[in-house]
Amino acid sequence: MNSTPLLLDANVLVSLYNRRDSLHRKAVTLFQSLAKLKVQLVVSNYILLETYTIIAQRSGKRQALEFGIFVRTKKPFLIKHISENLDEETWEIFTKIKDKNISFVDSSIIAIALQEDLELATFDRKILTLQPQFGFKIFHLPAG
């Protein structure tokens, strides 16, 4: 495994599991590249909650269950559980964000990225616009 873990946003996971998603090809390419790099993939239980729900709604319960089995049994995934302390950090971030379309889960992603010093892989442009305000790291695939 690469020594640098990578935090994944729910939208990356949803795009991977929904072939009709406009970002599906981008997600497949990203995961193929990450597999070659042997990166440790990090998700939180909040991210999983959101991902299971969206996959079930858009692609079906079977696909959500398949995703759950995959993420819970494959070595590249590390599930980070939100502690009380991290929940408080999430709340602090949530209170500072003016955009009503940034969810509490989105705020938790920023909190985890900051607390764990992780790069974030996301397709969410609204989260990316918060990078200058909060200073979290954004993942960019290496060229080549």
N, C-alpha and C positions, 0 to 999 in steps of 0.2 A: 504494500500500500504506500501511496505517496504520503509524505509526512504532513501535508497540509489538507485538513478536512475541508469540505465544501458544504455550505448550508444551501438547501434547495427550497425554493418557494413552492407553494401548492400549485401555482399555475404551470410550472414546469412539469410537475407530475401529472396533472390533469391533461395537459397537452400530449404527453407521452401515451396516456391510456385512452385517449379519445381520437380515433382516426379521422373523425370529421372536423376536429379542431383546426382552425386556421394556422396554428403554430405546431401542429403535429410533426411535420417534417423537420422543423427546427429543433424540436425536443429530441427526436430520434437521432439527429446528427450530434447534438450535444451529448447524449448518453453514450453514443458510440465513441466519441472522443474521450469522454471521462473514463470509459472502460479501458481504453488504451493507456491512459495516464495512471490508471489504478488509484483513483482518488477515493478517499473515505467520504461517503455521502452522509450528511447529517440532516435529519428532519426532527421536528418536535412533535409531541403529542397534539399540540394545537394545530400544527400544519397537517398532520394526519387526519384530525377531526374534519377539517375543512376539505381535504382531498377526498376522503371516503364519501362525504356527503355530495360533493359536486360530481364525482364519477358516477355514483348511484343515480343521481338525478338526470345526468346527460347521457350516460352510456348503459346504465342498468345496474341492478344490485349484483349480478354475477360478476361483472367487471370490477366493481368495487371490492368484492370479496377476493377476487384473484389478485388485485393490487395489494390488498392487506396481507395476504399470504406471502406474496413476493417480498414486500418491504420488511416483513417481520422475520423472514427466514434467510434472506440473502446477506452475505457478509459485507458487501459494500455499504450497507445502511447501518447507521448508528442512530437510535432514537433517543433524543434528549427530552426528558420530562421537565415540564415547567414547574420550578420550585416556587415557594411563597415569595422568596426574594426576587426571583426573575419576574414573577407576576407583578410585583410592586414596580419594578423597573419598566415593565410593559405599560403599566398604568401611567407612569410619569411621562413616557414617550407619547402615549395616546393623548394625554392632556395638552401636549405642546403642538400637536398637529392640527392645523386649521381645516384641512380638506376632509369633508364629511364622507368621502368615498374611501378613506383609509381605515380599514377595520382594526379591531383589537388584535386579531390574529396577525395582520400586517405589522402592527406595532410590536408584537412579540417577536417577529422575525428580526426586526431591527435590534431589539434588546438582546436577542441571542447572538446575533452577529457581533455586536459590540462587546458583550460580556465574554464570549468565547474567542474573540478576535478571529472570526471566520470570514471568508469571502462569501458573498451571497450570489447565487445564480437565480435570476428572476427574469421574467418577460414583462413584468408590471412596470410600465413607464411612470406611474404615479409614485411607486416606491422609489424608483431611481431618482426622481426629482428631489427626494428627501435626503439624498446622500450628502450634499453640501451642508445641510443643517445639522445632521447627526454624525457624519464622518465614518460611516461603516464602509467596509471594503466591498467592491463589486467584482465579480468574477468575469474575466474575459478569456475566451479560449486562446491559447497560444497560436500564433501563425504557423502554418505548415501542416 
